[in-house]
């Protein structure tokens, strides 16, 4: 859209329709015409069961059903109810107890935490750094509040984390500006399914420690939206202790999405959690982010906060939720590995995959390939460098079949 009638462009590039939801709409239209069995809709970031229905944890639903009217009708404090803020820290950190100061702020899903971090820890006109494979709304969020998104190359020629490109971009941006916000989506990265190893983490933090010279600051937003569906919870949290005790001008912010972990997508529940050795920085984090929340969404849904607080107040409830989630996580892992194996067998080049809701295929002309697949009733999301496949939203048999269909469309 290049011309506006009443609206002001303000430097933004606003499409006529969100790409992912637009393709999903086309999939649903074809389902209405040809029937459900004729269509594979691998576009959305929601976990769909083998029965074709949205996965909702029944253990969480039980807690929802027992809420009182006050639990869901009353306003929540801007930063979140106290019980929720303590519970969400436990959810994010797992068995690890940080030795630094922490503060949690309720946000509408993980998206709110991204928005607040960029708004409060970068200046107008600054560049925000993420990888060249990234979740498209990162750019939307940055441009909405007057920032630019810039990228480093995520993978080197061997398919490993490209620390050289990361280092080069961090040094370049720290030379040009006084502060830097980095968006790091791991584990189970969207859109590739890649997870940083502990060795990767050591190298990343080494770069940041060197770049964060006196008078400058780095805020590292770790988007862990899919962490609890990646695999063993404690194994995938082993990077968190590395964030404890960093120098004061490096601020790690954990972006935790209860929307995914507790299957509360529509209730938009999440939190941003800081880790800092300085009590004043933690208090400032609370103050500035509550202010930003008030000026955007005001406060978050109380019901979802109460649900999570109640779950963490009861060992029995928490155990029940964890066991139920594990069964669906195992299902998701099987799907992802089935897609990876089938891709290898047919010679389809995919981006290094570890876990999570998504996998990505490398290809030229992804929009054209995507349209070709749509003719066969297969709906994927075209990206700049390839196609994103939501293994979360399709059956394991479809995961096994798709690579041959994709490579056929590419050829």
RODO-2510 file (C-alpha; in nm, 4 decimals, decimal comma):
residues 411
     n   res          X          Y          Z
     1     x     0,0000     0,0000     0,0000
     2     x     0,1701     0,3182    -0,1141
     3     x    -0,1061     0,5780    -0,0890
     4     x    -0,3011     0,6710     0,2217
     5     x    -0,6337     0,8519     0,2495
     6     x    -0,6591     0,9650     0,6128
     7     x    -0,3929     0,7502     0,7793
     8     x    -0,0314     0,8644     0,8022
     9     x     0,2472     0,6338     0,6870
    10     x     0,5058     0,7585     0,9392
    11     x     0,7841     0,5626     0,7759
    12     x     0,6025     0,2297     0,7957
    13     x     0,5351    -0,0224     0,5214
    14     x     0,1832    -0,1423     0,5996
    15     x     0,0591    -0,4420     0,3971
    16     x    -0,3032    -0,4881     0,2983
    17     x    -0,3194    -0,8054     0,5106
    18     x    -0,0986    -0,9901     0,7579
    19     x     0,0904    -1,2474     0,5519
    20     x     0,0497    -1,5486     0,7808
    21     x    -0,3151    -1,4911     0,8618
    22     x    -0,3836    -1,4097     0,4965
    23     x    -0,2450    -1,7456     0,3787
    24     x    -0,4321    -1,9223     0,6571
    25     x    -0,7515    -1,7528     0,5352
    26     x    -0,6893    -1,8944     0,1877
    27     x    -0,6415    -2,2388     0,3431
    28     x    -0,9714    -2,2120     0,5300
    29     x    -1,1492    -2,1019     0,2111
    30     x    -1,0178    -2,4104     0,0315
    31     x    -1,1262    -2,6297     0,3244
    32     x    -1,4771    -2,4867     0,2876
    33     x    -1,4713    -2,5706    -0,0854
    34     x    -1,2943    -2,9075    -0,0939
    35     x    -1,3196    -3,0430     0,2582
    36     x    -1,0736    -3,0725     0,5471
    37     x    -0,8957    -3,3831     0,4190
    38     x    -0,7950    -3,2072     0,0957
    39     x    -0,5939    -2,9331     0,2693
    40     x    -0,2759    -2,9163     0,4799
    41     x    -0,2615    -2,5863     0,6675
    42     x     0,0930    -2,5589     0,8069
    43     x     0,0847    -2,1843     0,8718
    44     x    -0,0259    -2,1049     1,2265
    45     x     0,1715    -2,1103     1,5497
    46     x    -0,0841    -2,3062     1,7481
    47     x    -0,0493    -2,6664     1,8578
    48     x    -0,3117    -2,8794     1,6835
    49     x    -0,3776    -3,2366     1,7960
    50     x    -0,3943    -3,5381     1,5675
    51     x    -0,7726    -3,4992     1,5817
    52     x    -0,7390    -3,1646     1,4031
    53     x    -0,8482    -2,9642     1,7080
    54     x    -0,6606    -2,6973     1,9036
    55     x    -0,4691    -2,8477     2,1934
    56     x    -0,5932    -2,7014     2,5211
    57     x    -0,4581    -2,8487     2,8428
    58     x    -0,7567    -2,9961     3,0280
    59     x    -0,5716    -2,9474     3,3575
    60     x    -0,5586    -2,5731     3,2891
    61     x    -0,9256    -2,5699     3,1869
    62     x    -1,0189    -2,7249     3,5238
    63     x    -0,8570    -2,4331     3,7046
    64     x    -1,0317    -2,1851     3,4750
    65     x    -1,3705    -2,3388     3,5487
    66     x    -1,3220    -2,2936     3,9230
    67     x    -1,2425    -1,9212     3,9134
    68     x    -1,4650    -1,6823     4,1057
    69     x    -1,6195    -1,3764     3,9340
    70     x    -1,3613    -1,1549     4,1052
    71     x    -1,0823    -1,3723     3,9625
    72     x    -1,1792    -1,2896     3,6056
    73     x    -1,3816    -0,9657     3,6238
    74     x    -1,1641    -0,7408     3,8383
    75     x    -0,8788    -0,5317     3,7013
    76     x    -0,5294    -0,6678     3,7469
    77     x    -0,2529    -0,4290     3,8592
    78     x    -0,0577    -0,2845     3,5638
    79     x     0,2473    -0,4982     3,6350
    80     x     0,0468    -0,8095     3,7181
    81     x    -0,0941    -0,9564     4,0384
    82     x     0,1816    -1,0348     4,2945
    83     x     0,1096    -1,4100     4,3009
    84     x     0,1366    -1,4267     3,9229
    85     x     0,4672    -1,2409     3,9164
    86     x     0,6213    -1,4911     4,1558
    87     x     0,4659    -1,7881     3,9737
    88     x     0,5825    -1,6738     3,6306
    89     x     0,9406    -1,6451     3,7552
    90     x     0,9223    -2,0085     3,8662
    91     x     0,7745    -2,1018     3,5291
    92     x     1,0535    -1,9244     3,3420
    93     x     1,3518    -2,0213     3,5580
    94     x     1,2469    -2,3785     3,6389
    95     x     1,4595    -2,5278     3,9161
    96     x     1,7213    -2,2546     3,8886
    97     x     1,7122    -1,9771     4,1491
    98     x     1,8850    -1,6624     4,0196
    99     x     2,1372    -1,5004     4,2524
   100     x     2,0779    -1,1585     4,0972
   101     x     1,7843    -0,9193     4,1284
   102     x     1,4786    -1,0045     3,9189
   103     x     1,1549    -0,8255     3,8378
   104     x     0,8589    -0,9570     3,6378
   105     x     0,6036    -0,7489     3,4450
   106     x     0,2862    -0,9034     3,3024
   107     x     0,2560    -0,8626     2,9251
   108     x    -0,0003    -0,9657     2,6609
   109     x     0,1875    -1,2742     2,5439
   110     x     0,5518    -1,2526     2,4484
   111     x     0,4762    -0,9683     2,2062
   112     x     0,4222    -0,7128     2,4816
   113     x     0,7630    -0,7834     2,6308
   114     x     0,9304    -0,7287     2,2937
   115     x     0,7486    -0,3990     2,2506
   116     x     0,8360    -0,2686     2,5983
   117     x     1,2015    -0,3738     2,5759
   118     x     1,2532    -0,1927     2,2452
   119     x     1,0615     0,1135     2,3702
   120     x     1,2568     0,1503     2,6939
   121     x     1,6080     0,0329     2,6119
   122     x     1,6719     0,1929     2,2725
   123     x     1,6497     0,5464     2,1378
   124     x     1,4305     0,6766     1,8543
   125     x     1,5932     0,5889     1,5239
   126     x     1,8140     0,3165     1,6740
   127     x     1,8679    -0,0152     1,5031
   128     x     1,7477    -0,3264     1,6855
   129     x     1,9437    -0,6440     1,6103
   130     x     1,8124    -0,9931     1,5367
   131     x     1,9003    -1,2816     1,3030
   132     x     1,8242    -1,2868     0,9298
   133     x     1,5707    -1,5642     0,9926
   134     x     1,3190    -1,3968     1,2237
   135     x     0,9546    -1,3732     1,3261
   136     x     0,8096    -1,1003     1,1001
   137     x     0,6322    -0,9026     1,3788
   138     x     0,9765    -0,8124     1,5209
   139     x     1,0015    -0,5674     1,2320
   140     x     0,6427    -0,4493     1,2768
   141     x     0,6964    -0,3779     1,6461
   142     x     1,0242    -0,1934     1,5877
   143     x     0,8883     0,0250     1,3056
   144     x     0,5720     0,1082     1,5019
   145     x     0,7819     0,2823     1,7664
   146     x     1,0339     0,4511     1,5397
   147     x     1,3175     0,1958     1,5345
   148     x     1,4778    -0,0058     1,2553
   149     x     1,5385    -0,3793     1,2486
   150     x     1,8767    -0,4961     1,1262
   151     x     2,0079    -0,8516     1,1049
   152     x     2,3147    -1,0698     1,1286
   153     x     2,3522    -1,3982     0,9399
   154     x     2,2244    -1,6744     1,1682
   155     x     2,4111    -1,9706     1,0157
   156     x     2,7613    -2,0108     0,8800
   157     x     2,8501    -2,2373     0,5852
   158     x     2,8634    -2,5387     0,8171
   159     x     2,5138    -2,4814     0,9530
   160     x     2,6416    -2,3610     1,2923
   161     x     2,5608    -2,0381     1,4746
   162     x     2,7445    -1,7613     1,2891
   163     x     2,9299    -1,5969     1,5744
   164     x     3,1490    -1,3976     1,3322
   165     x     2,8477    -1,2272     1,1742
   166     x     2,6922    -1,1688     1,5167
   167     x     3,0137    -1,0119     1,6488
   168     x     3,0534    -0,7922     1,3418
   169     x     2,6991    -0,6495     1,3656
   170     x     2,7190    -0,5935     1,7426
   171     x     3,0481    -0,4046     1,7083
   172     x     2,9153    -0,2019     1,4141
   173     x     2,6005    -0,0956     1,5990
   174     x     2,7762    -0,0234     1,9277
   175     x     3,0108     0,2062     1,7362
   176     x     2,7125     0,3945     1,5886
   177     x     2,4784     0,4162     1,8902
   178     x     2,4937     0,4307     2,2689
   179     x     2,2514     0,1462     2,3357
   180     x     2,1569    -0,1746     2,1634
   181     x     1,8564    -0,4048     2,1946
   182     x     1,9170    -0,7601     2,0703
   183     x     1,6277    -0,9999     2,0058
   184     x     1,7491    -1,3564     2,0498
   185     x     1,4848    -1,6236     1,9928
   186     x     1,6043    -1,9498     2,1493
   187     x     1,5438    -2,2331     2,2232
   188     x     1,3172    -2,3652     1,9430
   189     x     1,3612    -2,0564     1,7287
   190     x     1,0742    -1,9276     1,5163
   191     x     1,0896    -1,9863     1,2186
   192     x     1,3737    -2,2421     1,2013
   193     x     1,3464    -2,4604     1,5120
   194     x     1,7154    -2,3928     1,5895
   195     x     1,8428    -2,3751     1,9490
   196     x     2,1683    -2,2177     2,0626
   197     x     2,4038    -2,4638     2,2310
   198     x     2,5778    -2,3774     2,5573
   199     x     2,8959    -2,3238     2,3556
   200     x     2,7037    -2,0783     2,1352
   201     x     2,5847    -1,8988     2,4460
   202     x     2,9382    -1,8663     2,5818
   203     x     3,0503    -1,7063     2,2547
   204     x     2,7483    -1,4700     2,2426
   205     x     2,8089    -1,3467     2,5965
   206     x     3,1795    -1,3048     2,5306
   207     x     3,0918    -1,0701     2,2419
   208     x     2,8479    -0,8727     2,4583
   209     x     3,0863    -0,8374     2,7521
   210     x     3,3528    -0,6942     2,5241
   211     x     3,1125    -0,4629     2,3376
   212     x     2,9406    -0,3201     2,6476
   213     x     3,2049    -0,0596     2,7256
   214     x     3,1458     0,2014     2,9990
   215     x     2,8896     0,4603     2,8932
   216     x     2,7064     0,2202     2,6634
   217     x     2,4436    -0,0474     2,7279
   218     x     2,3115    -0,3683     2,5775
   219     x     1,9684    -0,5155     2,6479
   220     x     1,9399    -0,8809     2,5494
   221     x     1,5792    -0,9927     2,5017
   222     x     1,5650    -1,3731     2,5060
   223     x     1,2409    -1,4817     2,3408
   224     x     1,1712    -1,8225     2,4988
   225     x     0,8124    -1,8520     2,3727
   226     x     0,8525    -2,2171     2,2667
   227     x     1,0934    -2,3323     2,5386
   228     x     0,8486    -2,5572     2,7223
   229     x     0,7605    -2,7435     2,4047
   230     x     1,1242    -2,7958     2,2996
   231     x     1,2109    -3,0954     2,5156
   232     x     1,3310    -3,1578     2,8702
   233     x     1,2568    -2,8349     3,0568
   234     x     1,5687    -2,8260     3,2720
   235     x     1,7998    -2,9161     2,9856
   236     x     1,6664    -2,6291     2,7756
   237     x     1,7084    -2,3887     3,0693
   238     x     2,0775    -2,4602     3,1180
   239     x     2,1688    -2,1279     2,9544
   240     x     1,9939    -1,9217     3,2247
   241     x     2,2733    -1,9466     3,4868
   242     x     2,5091    -1,7951     3,2288
   243     x     2,3006    -1,4760     3,2439
   244     x     2,3428    -1,4461     3,6203
   245     x     2,6118    -1,2022     3,7255
   246     x     2,6757    -1,0195     3,3980
   247     x     2,8117    -0,6658     3,4183
   248     x     2,5564    -0,3984     3,5049
   249     x     2,5317    -0,2447     3,1577
   250     x     2,4154    -0,5757     3,0048
   251     x     2,0501    -0,6390     3,0878
   252     x     1,9050    -0,9833     3,0073
   253     x     1,5259    -0,9834     2,9703
   254     x     1,3441    -1,3165     2,9507
   255     x     1,0328    -1,2963     2,7316
   256     x     0,8069    -1,5758     2,8592
   257     x     0,4847    -1,6717     2,6816
   258     x     0,2194    -1,8388     2,8930
   259     x     0,0059    -1,8345     2,5779
   260     x     0,2107    -2,1295     2,4510
   261     x     0,3150    -2,3040     2,7725
   262     x    -0,0340    -2,3130     2,9240
   263     x    -0,2270    -2,3130     2,5904
   264     x    -0,3872    -1,9785     2,6753
   265     x    -0,3347    -1,8240     2,3297
   266     x    -0,6470    -1,6099     2,3241
   267     x    -0,6050    -1,4886     2,6817
   268     x    -0,2752    -1,3210     2,5806
   269     x    -0,0702    -1,3941     2,8895
   270     x     0,3041    -1,3594     2,9303
   271     x     0,5758    -1,1735     3,1143
   272     x     0,9051    -0,9938     3,0731
   273     x     1,1573    -1,0763     3,3456
   274     x     1,4849    -0,8926     3,4012
   275     x     1,8049    -1,0271     3,5581
   276     x     2,0530    -0,7751     3,6981
   277     x     2,3168    -0,7501     3,9729
   278     x     2,1946    -0,3980     4,0514
   279     x     1,8822    -0,3435     4,2650
   280     x     1,8288     0,0071     4,1228
   281     x     1,8275    -0,1246     3,7662
   282     x     1,5666    -0,3850     3,8649
   283     x     1,3500    -0,1172     4,0246
   284     x     1,3903     0,1041     3,7182
   285     x     1,2879    -0,1926     3,4977
   286     x     0,9656    -0,2248     3,6962
   287     x     0,8886     0,1476     3,6832
   288     x     0,9562     0,2169     3,3155
   289     x     0,7865    -0,0961     3,1855
   290     x     0,4746    -0,0461     3,3955
   291     x     0,4631     0,3085     3,2548
   292     x     0,4880     0,1756     2,8979
   293     x     0,2236    -0,0876     2,9678
   294     x    -0,0122     0,1808     3,0965
   295     x     0,0406     0,3800     2,7773
   296     x    -0,0328     0,0885     2,5431
   297     x    -0,2518    -0,2010     2,6661
   298     x    -0,2934    -0,0636     3,0231
   299     x    -0,3170    -0,3967     3,2073
   300     x    -0,3399    -0,7662     3,1182
   301     x    -0,6114    -1,0272     3,1591
   302     x    -0,6555    -1,1111     3,5267
   303     x    -0,8065    -1,4576     3,4766
   304     x    -0,4981    -1,6049     3,3106
   305     x    -0,2755    -1,4623     3,5839
   306     x    -0,4909    -1,6154     3,8558
   307     x    -0,4875    -1,9525     3,6771
   308     x    -0,1079    -1,9627     3,6653
   309     x    -0,0775    -1,8414     4,0249
   310     x    -0,3124    -2,1196     4,1415
   311     x    -0,1228    -2,3851     3,9454
   312     x     0,2076    -2,2880     4,1060
   313     x     0,0479    -2,2703     4,4499
   314     x    -0,0377    -2,6426     4,4308
   315     x     0,2236    -2,9143     4,3716
   316     x    -0,0554    -3,1515     4,2720
   317     x    -0,1946    -2,9122     4,0101
   318     x     0,1504    -2,8256     3,8752
   319     x     0,2437    -3,1928     3,8417
   320     x    -0,0805    -3,2604     3,6549
   321     x    -0,0198    -2,9716     3,4123
   322     x     0,3429    -3,0737     3,3529
   323     x     0,2517    -3,4354     3,2809
   324     x    -0,0241    -3,3396     3,0381
   325     x     0,1994    -3,0887     2,8607
   326     x     0,4738    -3,3515     2,8269
   327     x     0,2462    -3,5838     2,6309
   328     x     0,1770    -3,3106     2,3746
   329     x     0,5405    -3,2008     2,3727
   330     x     0,6450    -3,5563     2,2880
   331     x     0,3925    -3,5547     2,0032
   332     x     0,5404    -3,2285     1,8723
   333     x     0,8979    -3,3565     1,8949
   334     x     0,8023    -3,6682     1,6964
   335     x     0,6516    -3,4517     1,4239
   336     x     0,9558    -3,2273     1,3970
   337     x     1,1985    -3,5170     1,3808
   338     x     0,9773    -3,6952     1,1265
   339     x     0,9871    -3,3880     0,9014
   340     x     1,3644    -3,3557     0,9443
   341     x     1,4219    -3,7240     0,8612
   342     x     1,1945    -3,7168     0,5555
   343     x     1,3646    -3,3992     0,4285
   344     x     1,7041    -3,5676     0,4558
   345     x     1,5799    -3,8756     0,2726
   346     x     1,4505    -3,6824    -0,0303
   347     x     1,7386    -3,4336    -0,0397
   348     x     1,5375    -3,1297     0,0696
   349     x     1,7635    -2,8623     0,2201
   350     x     1,6257    -2,7416     0,5528
   351     x     1,7645    -2,4930     0,8001
   352     x     1,9326    -2,6597     1,1030
   353     x     1,6437    -2,7853     1,3182
   354     x     1,6362    -2,8798     1,6858
   355     x     1,2853    -2,8446     1,8282
   356     x     0,9721    -2,6360     1,8500
   357     x     0,6668    -2,5398     1,6488
   358     x     0,8428    -2,4619     1,3196
   359     x     1,0945    -2,5815     1,0630
   360     x     1,2176    -2,3922     0,7572
   361     x     1,3170    -2,4936     0,4062
   362     x     1,5771    -2,3089     0,2018
   363     x     1,4634    -2,2206    -0,1508
   364     x     1,4713    -1,9480    -0,4127
   365     x     1,1452    -1,7758    -0,5140
   366     x     0,9591    -1,8846    -0,1974
   367     x     0,6422    -1,6933    -0,2929
   368     x     0,6210    -1,8754    -0,6248
   369     x     0,6907    -2,2126    -0,4656
   370     x     0,4309    -2,1403    -0,1978
   371     x     0,1649    -2,0609    -0,4602
   372     x     0,2514    -2,3789    -0,6497
   373     x     0,1978    -2,5816    -0,3328
   374     x    -0,1326    -2,4064    -0,2669
   375     x    -0,2619    -2,5527    -0,5920
   376     x    -0,2146    -2,8936    -0,4276
   377     x    -0,3884    -2,7818    -0,1080
   378     x    -0,0636    -2,7271     0,0861
   379     x    -0,0299    -2,3945     0,2650
   380     x     0,3091    -2,2825     0,4009
   381     x     0,4495    -1,9380     0,4886
   382     x     0,6943    -1,7831     0,2378
   383     x     0,9870    -1,6022     0,4011
   384     x     1,2724    -1,4012     0,2530
   385     x     1,4986    -1,7054     0,2164
   386     x     1,2582    -1,9960     0,2075
   387     x     0,9402    -2,1489     0,3466
   388     x     0,8218    -2,1941     0,7056
   389     x     0,6395    -2,5114     0,8004
   390     x     0,4385    -2,5307     1,1220
   391     x     0,4930    -2,8877     1,2389
   392     x     0,2759    -2,7901     1,5356
   393     x    -0,0351    -2,7655     1,3226
   394     x    -0,0127    -3,0817     1,1081
   395     x    -0,0114    -3,4568     1,1721
   396     x     0,3028    -3,6691     1,1850
   397     x     0,2071    -3,8434     0,8588
   398     x     0,1823    -3,5039     0,6894
   399     x     0,5268    -3,4148     0,8264
   400     x     0,6639    -3,7288     0,6600
   401     x     0,4889    -3,6567     0,3289
   402     x     0,5514    -3,2815     0,2926
   403     x     0,9249    -3,2811     0,2026
   404     x     0,8680    -3,4743    -0,1197
   405     x     0,5839    -3,2370    -0,2139
   406     x     0,7982    -2,9307    -0,1389
   407     x     1,0981    -3,0520    -0,3352
   408     x     0,8655    -3,1341    -0,6244
   409     x     0,7309    -2,7784    -0,6246
   410     x     1,0835    -2,6328    -0,6045
   411     x     1,1969    -2,8390    -0,9038
***
